[in-house]
């Protein structure tokens, strides 16, 4: 599988790119690609979100430099921003021989094993999708599958400004506290984590990863 690194890419541009790639995969499933993205400051509202977990007016947020985007991924509300590794696998799940639940579980495991490289013990949490370190959430997942092809993916907090999460109830989870690799003492950047993440992803999904 090829992977591409796209830094400072607006959310809407990344979404459009994924939809175009998905159309290609409908007839050429071997063209799967993993997009590794760092977004400007953005709040995204998934299909389960009607704004109930947005704690500030969207117009005010935009005046403060945030984008606010309604999207078609699953889940509720989340935040993307500098210092966060966002991974979008655009892939036909049949080529991975995975159902949706297995795919989501493997995305969780990719984050868990990436964190293990930095001696951070993470886990999944029963009843909630994503990745946790003790009782703090460090990674989120939301996908959209059509004709077996998945877009969107996961967001792993590396050196993210955690204060930006204060404007929302992340993922609609009451009283959740967000964390990051740097918050946990790892002192790493997006660029540092990318090769570790790609290696883990390739191993878990059975793919030879090639930089596009």
C-alpha positions, 0 to 999 in steps of 0.5 A: 500500500502506498502512503502520502504525508500531507501537512497543513491540509485543510479538512475539507480538502482532505475529505474531497481527496478521500472521496475522489480516491474512493471512487477510484477504488470502486473499480481498482481496489488495488489503489488503496492509499494511507493519507497521513495528515496534519490539519489546521485547527478544525472541529468536525461534526460526525453523523451522530452530532447535531451541535449538542457537544459544541460548547461555543458558537461556531461563528465565534470559533471561526473568528478565533481561527477554527474551522467547523465542518459537518462531515459524513464520518461516524461518531460525534464531535472531535478536534483536529489541529497541529501536532495531531497525526490524522490517518485516513486509510482509503481502502476496500475492506474486502482486500484486507479480508476485514469486516467493519468491526475488525477494521476499527479494532485494528485501527485502535491496535495501530495506535496502541502499538505505536504508543507502546514504541514510546513506552506508553501503555494504552488500551481500548475501552469497552463501550467506547471507540478509540484509544485510552491511557488510563482514563484519558483519551489519546486517540479517536476513530470515525469512518464512513464505508460505502460499497466496501470502501472506507474513508476517514480514520483516526486521530492520534494526539502527538503534540496537540494543544489540548486546550483547544478541546475545551471548546467541545465535549470530545466524542460526546463523552461526559467529563472526558480528559484528553491527553497526548504523547507530549503530555505524557512526557514523550517529547516527539513531533508529527514527523517523529511518529509517522515512520513508527505509525506506518511500520505498525500499520503495515504489520497489522494490516499485512501491507508493504508500505511504500511512500508515494 
